[in-house]
Each structure stands twice: as structure tokens, then as C-alpha cells.
Amino acid sequence: MPGMTTDIADTGTPAAIRTKRRKRLDLLPYALIAPIGLLLAAITVYPTIQAIYLSMTDASLLRLARAKFVGLLNFTRMMGDQVFLDGLWRTLRWDFAVVSLELCIALPIALFLNMNFRGRGFVRAAMMVPYITPPAVVGLLFLFMFDGNFGVVNDLLVRFGVLDRGIAWMSDPVASFWIVVSAMVWYGTPLMALILLAALQTIPAELYEAAEVDGASRWSQFRSITIPHILPSILFLVLLRMIWMSNHIDMIFVMTAGGPGFTNHTEAIYSFSLTNQFQIGYASAIAVVLAGILMVFSALYVRHLARTVLAQTS
């Protein structure tokens, strides 16, 4: 049987054996990442499904086993909930204030740390001290600093004659907001500066040398070389910080508990407060809506980011 002999010979060639082995080994990468994949599914997928389910129930922590399915009732309730509606603006205000200030401070710091000077390694390491401090501790630190009775800020202002007596800073809606923002900026700026520093170090030195030969000023180099190269990193970093700030609870809750009144009630704080009141169904609905808004915003933002990167590389 000539044809059969040819088939057997073909399947027994070294190339055919290597192909079979390669096909068998193709499953190895999936087997290696399967444990972490299952772990991620356990800590992300399952809680997400559970949150969506709870958002469509009247679940309470006092009677969780007797929760009833109510469909979209929690979501329609939000349309008449003024705290939730105002919370959308407060969340956006919080995100914009923190992220914009962090970026404005972190970029000059990153540019400075990218220069050559003695002790640069120590300064880079010391810069991360605020970020490795727990946010709750940072919140308490600023809370004590601005305390109306014995805070160091009031003490200094009274000593220098700026104030006649101390001010209850955290009882004022505007002052309390900016104090919490300041605490968050002090905490988060080092991380943003470190990431921007990493982006700056990817810029080839030859570009700056060529610009200097052409007689370009430092400002022209910054505008034409530095910013275009680190712009994708800036845009991606802004997206991450916006998502993180939208879900941030620790510092706001420790310093103000969302007050005075509801003036610092972001959506994350509102959902957390409802959970403390055992209204886990409605709290889950708010969390789901917030997650949906962030997903839509992220998709549009990433699309814009892709266009920006593509325009630079073309």
C-alpha cells in the first residue's frame, strides 16, 4: 500500500513529531495561569455578580436571608434621591480637584528628580514616605492639624496675628472639602511623580542633545519633546487616579464622615454609609451605578487615549 506507507512515513518525521508536541504544549500556558485566573474570578467576578443581584433586592444586613427580589425598584428610587443626585456632582468635584492638583505638583517634582544631583536616590526614596502611610493615618494627621480647639494651624495663625481666635475648619463646607483634598494630594502625589519620572526616563537623551544643537530653549524642549513623549502616560495615569478617587472612602470618612451634612458625600461614601445603616440592597445599587458610569467613562477615555497615541506615532 504505497499511500499508507507515505502517510506513516510523514507522521513519523521529526517535523511532524515536533508539531504534535507543540500542539500538546499549547495548553501549558493556560494551565500555568489557571490558578491566578480562578483566584481573580473568586475575588472579582463573584462579588460583582453578587453585588448586581443584591442591587435588585431589598436586602438588609438584619434580614439578609429573607431578602426579596424587587427588580429595578432601587434604581428608580435613585432618581428621586437628592443625596444620590447631588453625590454625582460631589464625586466629580472631588475627582477633578484631587487629580488636577496631584498632576500639577507631581510633574515639576518628576522633572526635578530626573535631573542629576547628589543624593538623588535618597530623595526619590524619601519622597514615597507619604504614600506608604495608611490613608486613615494621613486623615487623622490633617484632622488634628486643623482641629478648631488645639490644632497647630489655628495656633500658628493666632500667634502671627492672622486670626483673633481659632476657626472650626472642619465645620465649614468649603474649608473641610479643601482640607480633605489637601490631605489626599499630600498622600497621592508621590506615586504620580514616581510614574511620571519613569516615563521621563524613557525619552532618548539624543533628542535633547539635537534640540540644543539647533538652539532650542528649555521651554521649547519641554513643549516639543517632553510633553509629547509622556502625554500617553499622563492620560493613562489620570484615568487610573479618577477611578481610584471615585471609589475612595478612607480619608473622607475618617476626616468628615461625609459631612458637614452631606457636603462631602461622594457616591462611594453614600454607599458605605447606607451599608452602615444595614441597607445593603440600596447601597449595592448605588455601587453598581457608579461602576457602570466609570466603565462607560473609561471606555470613552481609552478610545480617546488610543487616538492620541496613534496620532503621535503616525
N, C-alpha and C positions, 0 to 999 in steps of 0.2 A: 504494500500500500504506500505508494510514494507520497501522496498528500499527507497521510498520517505521520509518516516519518519526518516530513518537513515541519509539521506542527509541533511534534515533540522536540525536535531539534531547536525550533525557535524559542519554545518555552524554557529550554534548558540553557540558553545563552546567558553569559554574565550580565548583559544589559537587561534582559527580562527579569533575572533574579533581583537585580538592584531596584527595578521598577516596582516589583511586588513588595520588597522590603520597605521602600519609600511609602507605598500606599498603607502598609501596616503601621508605619511610624507616624503617619499624619495625625493619628489620634492622640499621640503623646502630648503635644502642647495643650490640648483640651483637657486631658487627664490631669496635667500639672496645675492648671488654673481652676480646675473644678472645685477644690476646697474653698479657695477665696471667693469663687463665684457663689457657692452655696452660702458662705458667710455673709456676703453682701446682700444676697436675696433675703436672708433672715433678718438683717438689721435695717434694710431699706424697703424692699418690696412688700414684705408682710405688714410692717407698720403703716405703709402708705395705703394698702388695701383696707386695713383695719380702720384707719382714720376716715377714709371715704365712707365706709359702712356706718361708723358712729355718727358721721355728719348727717345721716339720713334717719337718725333715731332720736328719741327724747331721753337718751341715756344720761343717768346721773350716777355719780360715784356712790351715792347712798342706796341705789337700787339698780346696779348695773346688770344684774341677771334678769331683771324684769323690764328691760328697755323695749320700747315699742317702735316699730318702723313707721316713720311719719313722712317719708318721701322727701320732697323739696321744701317742706314747711320751714325748716331752719334757714334755708337760703332766701325764701320770700320774706322771712322775718327781718333779715338784714336790711332790706330796702326801706324799712320804717325805723331802723335803729340808728338814731342820730350819732351815738357814740361810735358805731362802726363806720358810718359815712364820713364823719369828721376824722376818724382814725386814718383813712386813706391819705388825706392831706397831711396829717401829722407824720405819718410814716415817710412820705415823700420829702417833707421838710427835713426830717431827721437824716435821711439818706443823703440828700444833697448837701446839707451843712457839713456833715462829718467827712464825706468823701472828698468834697472840693477843698476843704481846709487841709486834710491829710495830704492831698496831691500837691497843693501849693507849698506846703512845708517840706514834704519828702523830696521833691525834685531838687531844690537847692542843696539839701543835705547829701543826696546821692552824687550830685556834681562835685561837691566838696570832697567827699570820701573817695571819689575817683581820681583825685589828684595825688601826687607823690609828696609825702611829708613824713617826718619822723613820728613814730607812734601811731601810724595809721591803723595797724592791726588791732591795737588796744582800743582805739576809738570805735572801730567797727564792732568789736565785741561788746564794749560798754554801752553802745547805742541800743542794744537789744534788751537791756535791763527792764524798761517799761513793759515791753511785750511779754516777757516771761513772768511778769507779775500777774496773778489772777485778777480778772476784771472786777470781781467783787471787792477785792482789797483796794484796787485803784479807786473805785467808787467811794469806799469808806474814807480813804485818804482825802479826796476832794471834799467830801461831805464835812469832815472835821475842819478842813481849812476854811470853808465858807460858813461854818456854824455861826448863828446870829449872836450867841452868848459868849463863847470863848474861842472862836475861830481866829487863826493867825491873820487872815486877810482884814477882818474888821479891826483887829488890834493895830496893825500897821497903818491903816488908813486913819484911824483916830489919832495915833501918835504923830503922824505927819500933818495933822490938821485938815485932812481932806474931808473927814466926816466928824460931826459932833458926837455921834453915838453910833453903835453898831446897827447894821441892817440885817433883817431876816431874809437873806438871799434866797433860800430855797422855798420861801412862801410866795415869791413873786413869779408869775408865769413866765415872763420873758427871761429874767435872770436865771431861774432854775434850768430853763432849756439850754441856755448858752453855757452854763456851768457843766451840765452833763455832756454837752458836745465837746467842751474843752477837755474833760476827763477822757472821753473816748478818743479824741485826736491825740492826746499825750500817749495813750496806750497803743493806738494802731499805727501811728506814723512810722516807727522804726521798721516794721515789716514792709510797708510800702517803699520806704527808702532802700531797704536791702534788695528788694526785687528790681527796683529801678537801677540800682547800682550794677546788678548782674546784667541788665540789658545794656547799660553803658559800656561795659567791658567787652561786649561782642562787636563794637564798632571798630573796624580796622584803623590802626594809627596812621596808615598811609594816606587816608582821606584827609586828615587834619594837616599832615605834612604838605600834601599837594595844595591844600587851600592856603596855607601860609606862604608857599612859594608864589601863589597867584596874588598875594596881597590882601586876602580876605581878613576882615576883622573878627574878633572873638564872637561878636553878636551874629555876624553873617555865618560863621561856622556853626554856632548853636542853632540858628534858624534853618540852615540848609543841609546840615549833616546830622546833628544830634537829634533834633526833634523827629525828622522823618524816619530815622532808624529805630527809635524807641517808641514811636507812636503806637504800633500794634500792641506792645507790652503795656503801655499806659491804658489803652482802651480795654484790654482784657482784664487788667487789674481793677479798673473802675467797675467793670461788670461784677467781678467777684466781691468787691467790697460792698457794692449796692445790695447784693443778695445777702451777704453776711449781716449788714446793718438792718435790713428789713426783718431779719429773724432774731435780732439781738434782744436779749431780755435782761441779762445780769446787771449791767451798770445802771440802766434806767430804773429798774425795780429797786435796787439797793439804795439809790440816792433819792428817788422821789415816789416810788411805788405807782408811777403814772400820774402823779399829781403835780401841783395842787389842783384838786378837782380832777378833770380829765385832760388837762392841758398837755401832758406828756404821754398820753395813752396812744401809743402806736398799735398797729393791729396785733403784733406779737404780744405786747403787754396786755391788751384786751383779752386775747385768747387765754393767756396764762391766768389772768385774774378770774375769768369765768371758770377755769378749771379749779381754782382755789375755792370757788363757790359751788363746786360739785356739778356744774352744768357742762358736762363733758361732751354732750351731743352738739350743743350750740358752739362750744369752743372749737370742736373739731371742724365744724362747718366753716368757721372763720379762718382756721388754719388752711383748709382746702382751698378756699377762695384766694387767700394770699399766695399759696403755692401756684395756683393757676395763673394769677396775674404775673408772678415772677417768671413762670415758664414762657408766657407769651412775650413779655418784655425781653427775656434772654434770647428767644428765637429771633426777634426783630433786630436786637442789638448785634448778635453774632452774624446775622446776614449783612448788616452794615459793616461790621468789622472785616468780614471776608472781602467785601467790595473795596474797602480801603487798602487792605494788603495787596489785593490783585492790582489795583491802580498804581501802587508804588512799584511793584515788581515788573509791570508791563512797560 
